Amino acid sequence: MSSIERARRYSRTKERLGIFGTLLGLLVGVLFLLSGGARATARRSLPRRGSNLPRRGLFTSLLLAGGWLAGLPLAYLSGYIVEHRFGLSRQSRAGWFADQLKGQAIGLAFALPVVEGLYWIIGRWRYWWLIVTVVTIPLTTLIAQLFPILIAPRFNSYTPLDDEELAERLKRLAARTGIEVAGVMTMDMSRRTSKANAFFTGLGPTRRIVLSDTLLEQFSPAEIEVIVAHEIAHQANRDIWRFIGLGGVFTLATSFVTDRVLKSALRRWGNALVGTRSIADIRSLPALSLAFGVANLLLAPLQLAYSRELERRADAFALALTRDPDAFSSAMLRLAETNLADPAPSRLRVWLLYSHPSIAERIARADASRGFDHEPDESDGPITN
């Protein structure tokens, strides 16, 4: 089997499992409501009149744990068996399950106050969807600040990059665009996988460049530089704020539609499905979660299309900044080989599933940039922070 065919098989297997998992999750949510499971869970964990904080927390925890357990077999198939079958995973079965438990625990710690805050807002404001949108933006920003400090170290070790020459090279590259970084770190990604990655983490004073140890092992300094230049572009173009803003718009849209549709549905079938006719009652959480899930699924193609456009812009910025299309093309090819990315998926698959342009499109952009010698400008995105 050629490396390209292997990458295609891996990509299509993961995509099919991802689509199946999404549809299965929605189906489980519908069956949970129609079978009376949601109402029974509320009846057993919440008192008939009123509810206190511990009881509401228990109810939310049961729903989250149930959803996680329902999806665990498919997650194991996709995240462990398929990864090992294609020679990408280096993680033991025990290690994989430990990560799942750890992720579930962290997710629960965040979800409990978020759900409590959501229902506090719904219960006090008629236009709760507007308040939720306003609150979502600073909350997302706070999580971005806390992630590199509180969450990421629970899964990987981060240490300063030993290669001081490469670290300084990357810092100078970022400084040319007005971006200052707190440091260049390496992450022990090889503990779990042979895939390679590089990214920025944090905002403002917590902003760092992170290189996986697999990237350092398999890529040349020039290839690492163009990969990091792409990530610098996202920082220089303030793409994280664009995504936060887009998330706010989508939160407003989904919350508004959910408010209108779910209120009407609960008035008709609420008592039979979840044991309440009020959207402000936490018993409505299974229905509210399902409504948000359906709305997000319908909006996903728009989010992905916007993401691909920002990624194209970042590629153009990186090519203009480094002026090294050969390194860019070789880095893309090596990423496709290392991460088993299908280099040329169909347009439909890209439209439905891809947050980045295809490898073939990105290499074509690099080829088209040959002969052009310019610094990044307004057409590539802003070059000052």
C-alpha positions in Angstrom: 0.0 0.0 0.0 1.4 3.4 -1.0 1.8 6.1 1.6 -0.9 8.2 -0.2 -3.4 5.3 -0.2 -2.7 4.6 3.5 -3.3 8.3 4.3 -6.6 8.2 2.4 -7.8 5.1 4.1 -6.9 6.5 7.5 -8.6 9.9 6.8 -11.7 8.3 5.5 -12.0 5.9 8.4 -11.7 8.7 10.9 -14.1 10.9 9.0 -16.7 8.1 8.8 -16.4 7.4 12.5 -16.6 11.1 13.3 -19.8 11.5 11.2 -21.3 8.3 12.7 -20.4 9.5 16.2 -22.1 12.8 15.7 -25.3 11.2 14.4 -25.2 8.6 17.1 -24.9 11.2 19.8 -28.0 13.0 18.4 -29.9 9.7 18.1 -29.0 8.8 21.7 -30.2 12.2 22.8 -33.5 11.8 21.0 -34.1 8.2 22.4 -33.2 9.4 25.9 -36.0 11.9 25.7 -38.6 9.6 23.9 -37.9 6.6 26.1 -38.6 8.5 29.3 -35.0 8.3 30.4 -34.6 12.0 30.9 -37.8 12.3 32.9 -36.8 9.2 35.1 -33.3 10.7 35.7 -34.8 14.0 36.8 -37.4 12.2 39.0 -34.7 10.2 40.9 -32.1 12.9 41.3 -34.2 16.0 41.8 -37.0 16.7 44.4 -40.5 17.3 43.2 -40.6 20.9 44.3 -37.5 23.0 44.0 -34.0 21.8 44.0 -30.8 22.7 45.8 -27.3 23.1 44.3 -26.0 19.5 45.2 -29.1 17.9 43.6 -28.7 20.0 40.5 -25.1 19.2 40.3 -25.9 15.5 40.7 -28.4 15.7 37.9 -26.0 17.4 35.5 -23.2 15.0 36.4 -25.5 12.0 35.7 -26.4 13.4 32.3 -22.8 14.1 31.4 -21.5 10.8 32.6 -24.3 8.9 30.7 -23.5 10.7 27.5 -19.8 10.0 27.9 -20.3 6.3 28.6 -22.7 6.1 25.6 -20.0 7.5 23.3 -17.0 5.7 24.9 -17.0 2.5 22.7 -16.9 4.5 19.5 -14.3 6.8 21.0 -12.2 3.8 21.8 -12.6 2.4 18.3 -11.6 5.8 16.7 -9.1 7.0 19.3 -7.3 3.8 20.2 -7.9 0.9 17.8 -7.7 2.9 14.5 -4.7 4.9 15.7 -2.8 1.7 16.6 -4.0 -0.1 13.4 -2.4 2.7 11.3 0.8 2.8 13.5 0.2 6.3 14.8 -0.5 5.7 18.5 2.2 4.9 21.1 -0.2 4.9 24.0 -1.1 1.9 26.1 -4.8 1.0 26.6 -4.5 1.9 30.3 -3.0 5.3 29.3 -5.7 6.0 26.9 -8.5 5.2 29.4 -6.7 7.3 32.0 -6.7 10.3 29.6 -10.4 9.8 29.0 -11.2 9.8 32.7 -9.0 12.8 33.2 -10.6 14.7 30.4 -14.1 13.8 31.7 -13.2 15.0 35.2 -11.9 18.3 33.9 -14.9 18.7 31.6 -17.2 18.1 34.5 -15.4 20.7 36.6 -16.0 23.3 33.9 -19.5 22.1 33.0 -21.1 22.2 36.4 -20.7 26.0 37.0 -21.4 26.8 33.4 -24.8 24.9 33.5 -25.6 26.4 36.9 -24.8 29.9 35.5 -26.8 29.2 32.3 -30.0 28.3 34.2 -29.5 31.2 36.6 -29.5 33.5 33.6 -32.5 31.8 31.9 -34.5 32.0 35.1 -34.0 35.8 35.5 -34.0 37.3 32.0 -36.6 36.9 29.3 -33.9 37.6 26.7 -31.5 35.2 28.2 -30.0 34.3 24.8 -28.6 37.9 24.6 -27.1 37.7 28.1 -25.6 34.3 27.4 -23.9 35.7 24.3 -22.4 38.6 26.1 -21.1 36.4 28.9 -19.7 33.8 26.5 -17.0 36.1 25.0 -15.1 36.9 28.2 -15.6 33.3 29.4 -14.0 32.0 26.3 -11.1 34.5 26.7 -10.6 33.4 30.3 -10.5 29.7 29.3 -7.9 30.6 26.6 -5.8 32.3 29.3 -6.1 29.4 31.8 -5.6 26.5 29.4 -1.8 26.7 29.1 -1.5 27.1 32.9 -4.1 24.7 34.4 -5.2 22.2 31.8 -2.5 21.5 29.2 0.1 20.4 31.8 -2.3 17.7 33.1 -1.9 15.8 29.8 1.6 16.7 28.6 4.9 18.0 29.9 6.1 21.3 28.6 9.8 22.3 28.9 11.9 25.1 27.3 13.3 24.2 23.9 16.9 23.0 24.3 17.9 24.2 20.8 18.6 27.8 21.7 19.5 28.7 18.1 16.1 27.5 16.8 14.3 29.2 19.7 15.9 32.5 18.9 15.2 32.1 15.2 11.5 31.6 15.9 11.4 34.5 18.3 13.0 36.8 15.7 10.5 35.6 13.1 7.6 36.5 15.4 9.2 39.8 16.4 9.3 40.8 12.7 5.5 40.9 12.8 5.3 42.6 16.2 4.5 39.5 18.1 6.3 38.9 21.4 6.3 35.4 22.9 7.0 34.4 26.5 9.0 31.4 25.4 9.4 28.5 23.0 8.4 25.2 24.5 8.6 21.6 23.5 5.8 19.1 24.3 6.2 15.4 24.8 3.7 14.5 22.2 5.7 11.3 21.3 4.3 9.7 24.5 1.0 9.3 22.8 1.5 9.5 19.0 3.9 9.8 16.2 1.9 12.8 14.7 3.6 16.2 14.7 2.2 19.6 15.6 3.1 23.2 16.5 0.9 25.9 17.9 0.6 29.0 20.0 -1.0 28.8 23.4 -2.2 31.5 25.7 -2.9 35.2 25.2 -0.9 38.2 26.0 1.7 37.5 28.7 1.0 33.8 28.6 1.6 33.5 24.8 4.1 30.7 23.9 5.2 28.8 20.9 4.9 25.1 21.4 6.6 22.5 19.3 5.9 18.8 19.6 9.0 16.7 20.1 7.9 14.6 17.1 8.1 17.8 15.0 11.6 18.5 16.2 12.6 14.9 15.4 11.2 14.7 11.9 11.3 18.2 10.4 14.1 20.5 9.3 14.6 23.9 10.9 13.4 25.6 7.7 10.2 23.5 7.7 9.6 24.2 11.3 10.1 27.9 10.6 7.4 28.0 7.9 5.0 25.9 10.1 5.5 28.4 13.0 5.2 31.3 10.5 1.7 30.0 9.7 0.8 30.1 13.5 2.4 33.5 13.8 0.0 34.7 11.1 -3.0 33.7 13.2 -1.6 35.8 16.1 -0.7 38.8 13.8 -4.2 38.6 12.2 -5.9 38.3 15.6 -7.7 35.2 14.3 -8.4 33.9 17.9 -10.4 37.1 18.4 -12.2 36.5 15.1 -13.1 33.0 16.2 -14.3 34.3 19.6 -16.4 36.9 17.8 -17.8 34.3 15.4 -18.5 32.1 18.3 -20.5 34.9 19.9 -22.5 35.4 16.7 -23.3 31.7 16.5 -24.1 31.6 20.2 -26.6 34.4 19.7 -28.2 32.6 16.7 -28.4 29.2 18.3 -29.6 30.5 21.7 -32.3 32.7 20.1 -33.6 29.8 17.9 -33.4 27.3 20.8 -35.4 29.7 23.0 -38.2 30.0 20.4 -38.3 26.3 19.4 -37.7 24.7 22.8 -40.3 26.9 24.7 -42.9 25.8 22.2 -41.9 22.2 22.4 -41.8 22.1 26.2 -45.3 23.6 26.4 -46.7 20.7 24.4 -44.5 17.7 25.4 -42.3 18.9 28.3 -44.0 17.1 31.1 -43.9 13.8 29.2 -40.3 14.1 28.0 -38.4 15.8 30.8 -40.9 16.4 33.6 -41.2 20.2 33.1 -42.8 22.7 30.8 -40.4 25.5 31.7 -37.1 26.1 29.9 -35.8 27.7 33.1 -36.1 24.4 35.0 -32.9 22.4 35.0 -35.0 19.3 34.1 -35.0 20.8 30.6 -31.3 20.3 30.3 -31.4 17.1 28.1 -33.7 18.9 25.6 -31.7 22.1 25.7 -28.5 20.1 25.0 -30.1 18.3 22.1 -31.3 21.6 20.6 -27.9 23.2 20.9 -26.3 20.1 19.3 -28.6 20.2 16.3 -28.1 23.9 15.8 -24.3 23.6 16.0 -24.4 20.7 13.5 -26.3 22.8 11.1 -24.0 25.8 11.5 -20.8 23.6 11.3 -20.3 24.1 7.5 -20.3 27.9 7.9 -17.8 27.7 10.7 -15.6 25.4 8.7 -15.8 27.6 5.6 -14.7 30.6 7.7 -11.9 28.6 9.3 -10.6 27.5 5.9 -10.5 31.1 4.7 -8.5 32.2 7.7 -6.1 29.3 7.1 -5.6 30.3 3.5 -4.8 33.8 4.7 -2.3 32.5 7.2 -0.6 30.4 4.5 -0.2 33.5 2.3 1.2 35.4 5.3 3.6 32.6 6.1 4.9 32.4 2.5 5.4 36.1 2.4 7.1 36.2 5.7 9.5 33.3 5.1 9.9 33.7 1.3 10.6 29.9 1.3 8.0 28.1 -0.8 10.2 25.0 -1.1 10.3 24.6 2.7 6.5 25.3 2.9 5.7 22.6 0.3 8.1 20.0 1.8 6.6 20.8 5.3 3.1 20.2 4.0 4.1 16.9 2.4 5.8 15.8 5.5 2.8 16.7 7.7 0.6 14.7 5.3 2.9 11.8 5.6 3.5 12.0 9.3 -0.2 12.7 10.3 -1.7 10.5 7.5 -3.7 13.4 6.0 -5.4 12.8 2.7 -3.6 15.2 0.4 -6.5 15.6 -2.0 -10.0 14.9 -0.5 -13.1 15.6 -2.5 -14.7 19.1 -2.4 -17.7 17.7 -0.5 -15.5 16.2 2.2 -13.6 19.5 2.6 -16.9 21.5 2.7 -18.4 19.2 5.4 -15.5 18.2 7.5 -12.3 20.2 7.0 -11.2 23.3 9.0 -8.1 23.6 6.8 -7.7 23.6 3.0 -6.4 20.4 1.5 -2.7 19.7 1.4 -2.8 19.8 -2.4 -4.4 23.3 -2.4 -1.8 24.6 0.1 1.1 23.3 -2.0 -0.5 24.8 -5.1 -0.5 28.2 -3.3 3.2 27.8 -2.4 4.0 27.0 -6.1 2.0 30.1 -7.2 3.9 32.3 -4.8 7.3 31.5 -6.5 8.7 34.6 -8.2 6.9 37.0 -5.8 9.2 38.6 -3.2 7.4 40.8 -0.7 6.9 41.2 2.9 3.5 40.4 4.4 1.1 43.3 3.7 -2.6 44.1 4.0 -3.6 41.5 1.5 -2.0 38.8 3.7 -3.2 40.3 6.9 -1.9 42.9 9.4 1.8 42.7 10.2 1.7 44.6 13.5 0.2 43.5 16.7 
